Amino acid sequence: MTSLNILVYPHAMEIGGSQLNAIELAAAVRDLGHRVTVLGEEGPLLDRVRGLGLKHLPLPQRRRRPSPAVVAQLRTLIRARRLDIVHGYEWPPGLESYAAGAGGRAAAVCTVMSMAVAPFLPGWLPLVVGTRALQRHVADRRPGAVHLIEPPVDVVENAPGHPTEEFRVRYGLDGSPGQPRPLLLAVVCRLVPELKLEGVLTAVEVVGRLAREHPVRLVVVGDGPARDVVEERARQANARAGLRAVVLTGELHDPRPAYAAADVMLGMGGSALRALAFGRPLVVQGERGFWQLLTPQSCATFLEQGWYGIGDGTGGADRLTGFLRRLIGDPQLRASLGRYGRDLAVDRFSLHRAARTQEGIYRSALAARYGAPGSLVRAADGLRCAGGLAAYKLRRRYARLCGTVPRDDFNAAVLAQAAVPAGAQPACSLDSLDGTQCAQCGA
């Protein structure tokens, strides 16, 4: 087959799941024999782009989102570099890619690895989403193709056996000489109010209590606008425990030592999948008190709705405490769940498998150009998109004026709550693993 000339445009170059997926998948597609360039501003992930041997083109750090200037730049790049594909990640780059490529030689593709799709995205823009539930939900509401690529993970670079000693020593994670090494829990995420903060604060509180009874420690890897809040809660938890139960490392450009050092991982989205690749038992974090241990019985829920969930707003700390008590006291259970997670990552979420799927999506997008709707249909789609975007911008501006936190949730809560009955958590059913009853849910 002919080689494709592809431009990949992540929505940001700070460390995060969607943009890491964009860059790592770009390199994997390149390794299939295609020419791939990454477009993005300066940022921490630029080292990752260069380390993978990908070409990089710069964008202004400060710009409107979406930006007419970026659209013009993309059009110039399509002509000058004879691009076949312009691939934007998340909705602003997706819109810009579509506007630049509409009616021209290049096909636009948009990947949404967040848990919701903006309703104002053009109906004929080929979409890639990360869960089956979201794929079905969106496909029922738009004429264009909606593909599924579950968030991929490089199972070679992210694997058991990665060196951890320097990481442990640097952050003092092994406890006092002569004392048992604490069981290490870890969460790797951006410290932001949306999605992440509730769960991180719950974990800090729970580990602060558990550390009075068990040698256990939580390491929080990440940075962001909510760091001061997390630091203060960690200080309080450590004071109550009378020891250093919670450790914050800040952002790590390479967080692999944290995954490899952990005995148990907490997380959602791409971080959850990376935890599986390292062979670590995983407690999936969500919102409104959602916590769930990954087991063969609970896995189907996450394959359907994504590695995330929404509870009924009650019992989150008790639920997490139950799971952690069980894992702390049962090393065989930790080992069996770790093996199960590693096998799942290799069999279903490998980067090579995702790259093959992505290659097929690119070829489908190119072929679809010849059956694309006429100019009148495209114009109507463009007007609908512009109207929806304007309304969205107006709502966000009003939210800021009112002092509320704007959030791009679109349909995420609806989908997550639809996947599990309101207030319910998927059963964990640990009995099939070790013949005993689950202390948390009674299964």
Order of alpha helices (4+ residues) and beta strands (2+ residues): beta-alpha-beta-alpha-beta-alpha-beta-alpha-beta-beta-alpha-beta-alpha-beta-alpha-beta-alpha-beta-alpha-beta-alpha-beta-beta-alpha-alpha-alpha-alpha-alpha-alpha-alpha
